[in-house]
Amino acid sequence: MDIAKGLKRQFIRVERAEKFQKLDIDYLRAIESGDTNAQAEIASKKARLREAPAHPGINAATTIEELKAVRPPILDET
């Protein structure tokens, strides 16, 4: 089960990589326009994406089915 949990974390890292790229572009645009509210919001999303592989549901899962069902909400927000 430990190997499966490691794979789940890796899948989350791969999925969040695309989202980081988009958020980086959005952040640069916010800097250019001077939109500090957007900068703060994007920084918050990026922080939550960094924390996604440590989602507590991964460690709590005891079966493969439970592990498959774990999905950090931030992956659906951005």
C-alpha positions as CSV (number, residue, x, y, z in Angstrom):
1,M,0.0,0.0,0.0
2,D,2.9,2.3,0.6
3,I,4.0,2.1,-3.0
4,A,0.4,2.9,-4.1
5,K,0.4,5.9,-1.9
6,G,3.7,7.1,-3.3
7,L,2.3,6.7,-6.9
8,K,-0.8,8.7,-5.9
9,R,1.3,11.5,-4.7
10,Q,3.4,11.4,-7.9
11,F,0.2,11.5,-10.0
12,I,-0.9,14.6,-8.1
13,R,2.4,16.2,-8.7
14,V,2.2,15.6,-12.5
15,E,-1.4,17.0,-12.6
16,R,-0.5,20.1,-10.6
17,A,2.5,20.9,-12.9
18,E,0.1,22.1,-15.7
19,K,-1.8,24.2,-13.2
20,F,1.4,25.8,-11.9
21,Q,2.3,26.9,-15.5
22,K,-1.1,28.6,-16.0
23,L,-0.9,30.2,-12.6
24,D,2.6,31.5,-13.2
25,I,1.4,33.2,-16.4
26,D,-1.7,34.6,-14.6
27,Y,0.6,35.9,-11.8
28,L,2.9,37.7,-14.2
29,R,-0.2,39.3,-15.8
30,A,-1.4,40.4,-12.4
31,I,2.0,42.0,-11.7
32,E,2.0,43.8,-15.0
33,S,-1.4,45.2,-14.3
34,G,-0.7,46.0,-10.6
35,D,-3.6,43.8,-9.4
36,T,-2.4,43.0,-5.9
37,N,-5.7,41.1,-5.1
38,A,-5.2,38.7,-8.0
39,Q,-1.5,38.3,-6.9
40,A,-2.6,37.3,-3.4
41,E,-5.3,34.9,-4.7
42,I,-2.9,33.2,-7.1
43,A,-0.2,32.9,-4.5
44,S,-2.8,31.2,-2.2
45,K,-3.7,28.8,-4.9
46,K,-0.1,27.9,-5.6
47,A,0.5,27.3,-1.9
48,R,-2.5,24.9,-1.8
49,L,-1.2,23.1,-4.9
50,R,2.2,22.7,-3.2
51,E,0.4,21.0,-0.3
52,A,-1.8,18.7,-2.5
53,P,0.6,15.7,-2.4
54,A,0.4,15.8,1.4
55,H,-3.4,15.5,1.4
56,P,-4.4,13.6,4.6
57,G,-6.7,11.3,2.7
58,I,-3.7,9.6,1.1
59,N,-2.3,8.5,4.4
60,A,-5.7,7.6,5.8
61,A,-6.6,5.3,2.8
62,T,-6.5,1.6,3.7
63,T,-7.7,0.2,0.4
64,I,-6.9,0.9,-3.2
65,E,-10.5,2.1,-3.8
66,E,-10.2,4.6,-1.0
67,L,-6.9,5.8,-2.4
68,K,-8.3,6.2,-5.9
69,A,-11.1,8.3,-4.4
70,V,-8.7,10.8,-2.8
71,R,-8.6,14.0,-4.8
72,P,-7.4,17.3,-3.3
73,P,-10.1,19.9,-4.0
74,I,-7.5,22.4,-5.3
75,L,-7.0,20.2,-8.4
76,D,-10.5,21.0,-9.5
77,E,-10.4,24.7,-8.6
78,T,-7.6,25.9,-11.0
